[in-house]
Amino acid sequence: MKLQSLLTAVFVICGLAYVPSLFAQTLLVDVEVPIDGGVSLLVAAGVAYGAKKAYDKRKNQKDAEAVEAESK
């Protein structure tokens, strides 16, 4: 729970750092922004984190089933 709170705080603080630059831009200019390496790394990190969580959940379920079968 502490980790989730810490990550949320970090993302909020990082997001607030971009607010002044958003207001400085004009809204009449149509600018296409390419997906660069930073966004790709964030997506890859999210996929890796989700895969690890799924692996850990399956492992815990197998362990619980093994303990249950052993107790019978």
N, C-alpha and C positions, 0 to 999 in steps of 0.2 A: 504494500500500500504506500509506503514511503517512496519507493522508486517511481510509482505512478504519479504521485504528487510532484516529485522532483522533475520528472520529464515534462509534466504539464506546465510547471512554472518556467522551465527552460524554453519551451516552445512559445509560450505567451510573451516572454521577455524578448525573444528573437523576433517574433511577429511585430511587437511594438517598435522595434528598431527600424522597421520599414515604413511605418506610418508617415513620417515627415516627407519621405521621398515620393510617396503616393500622391500627396497633396500638391507637390511641386510640379507634377507632370500635368500637361494640358490634356483634356479629355477629347479634343477634336482630332488628335493624331491617331491613326490606326497603325499600331506597331505590333508585328508578330514577334513573339519571343520564342527562340528555339529551346528545346529541352537540352540542357548542357549536362556536363558530368556530375554536377552537384545533385540535381534532381534524380539522375540515374542511380547515384549511390544511395540516396534516400529510399528509392523504390527497392533496390536490391537489399538494403538493410531490413526493410519492412518484410520482404518475402522471407529472408533468412530467419528473422525473429518469429514469424508465424509458423514456419516449418519446425523450428525448435520447440515451440509451444505445443504443436500437434504431436511431435515425437515424444515429448515428455508426458503428455496426457495419455497416449497409447501405452507407453511403458508403465505408467502408474496403474492403468487399468489391468494390464497383464499381470503385474505384481499382485494386485488385489485379488484377481481371479486365482492365481497360484496359491495364495495364502488361504483363500476360501476352500479350494479343492483339497488342500493339505489338511485342513481342519475337519474335513468330512470323514 
